[in-house]
Amino acid sequence: MRVFLPLLGLVILGACHSEHHDESPDAGPGGGESFDRKAAAVTVVTGAVLPYQSAFVSSLNDLKTAVESRDLDASKAAWGASMDAWQRLEALQFGPAGKADDYAGGEGWGEEIHSWPLTNTCAIERAYVDQSEKNPDWFDAKLVSIYGLDALEYVLYNAPTETTCIALVGLQPEFDALGEEGLARSRWAYADAVIANLIADASALNTAWQGYSAVIESAGTDGSAFDKERCPLDQVAAAMFYVDQQVKDAKLAIPGGLSPDCENDNCPERVEHPWANRSRESLIANLEGFHTAFEDGGLFAVLDEHSDEGATLATELRSSTEAAIQALQAETAPLAELVVSQPAKVEAIHTKVRAITTLFKSQLVSLLNLELPDEGLQDND
């Protein structure tokens, strides 16, 4: 059994699980609205999730080839491509990608693949000197904080000869015994093992997604994972609150000193990718994934067909998302540098992302009559 740790800012939707029953009646097929809620959720899966998931699996195969070549520059580039592919899926962590306690049909695969900010560098370093065969059974008994894309970032981008473990752990003598070349071989071997595990996990997630449209279609029927027909779209929306709780608050506000969780003027050490310096690229990919859920995933079409108000909201959401992406693309320095040298620019980017989430929380939720818990509607600004 995999060992899980809680992610920050999770939105819990227990009322949509079949074991939790809500007294409020469902509004009938498609929620009784002017659009079919189940069909809308299915289109997000087929139009956004599945294409991105396929691209991610393909990117991991390229990453495996690069690491096997022992070309560090090629491996870093391939890791970046895989991370971008995955970050486009981060705002779509519902269904099998979500945790079982939070999403119907959840299997927790998203946290298996990228567990930031839970990376444990000491435990990763202990894995370097562990002579056990690191097959899937070995990873099954470990915490998510030592494997996945975030752990692989540390392996590829950091090559310490002194361990980050405290002295009590007693790892430094083992590091010294291996020497610089021995440590390098151990890091590459661990990279091989992590990638093999990532490919296995991504393949399992891909298989689960292939059948998830049928799970959505069964919503509201006897034996369904969903209590009500409206629930699948509610859970899609809850997952997309990632842009509010993670992109805006955790990834931008905290490093930029715009959150009480940063006690200094800025906290560059709290960026998502402290070793690869690719935090800005991941933010762009997060917003691209969010945008694709509306564009190719059909949510813009739902709004356009809903009403004149919906069409206006679609236009505003599209322009706001594009503006935030363009603002991030306009910068060239890593986010960890920007929060120190250009705090006003970081604040401006944060404001642009907040414009997206304000539209999402204040207008889209109301217009489409989405049922979300209070946790999803709170703002930390």
ABEGO torsion letter per residue (X at the ends): XBBBBBBBGBBBBAAABAABBBABBBAEBGGGBABBAAAAAAAAAAAAAAAAAAAAAAAAAAAAAAAAAGBAAAAAAAAAAAAAAAAAAAAABBEAABBAAABBGBAGAAAAABAOAABBAAAAAAAAABABBBBAAAAAABBAAABEAAAAAAAAABBBABBABBAAAGAAAAAAAAEAAAAAAAAAAAAAAAAAAAAAAAAAAAAAAAAAAAAAAABGBBGBABABAAAAAAAAAAAAAAAAAAAAAAAAAAAAGABAABABABBAAABABAAAGAAAAAAAAAAAAAAAAAAAAGAAAAAAAABAAAAAAAAAAAAAAAAAAAAAAABABBAAAAAAABAAAAAAAAAAAAAAAAAAAAAAAAAAGBBBBAAAABBAX
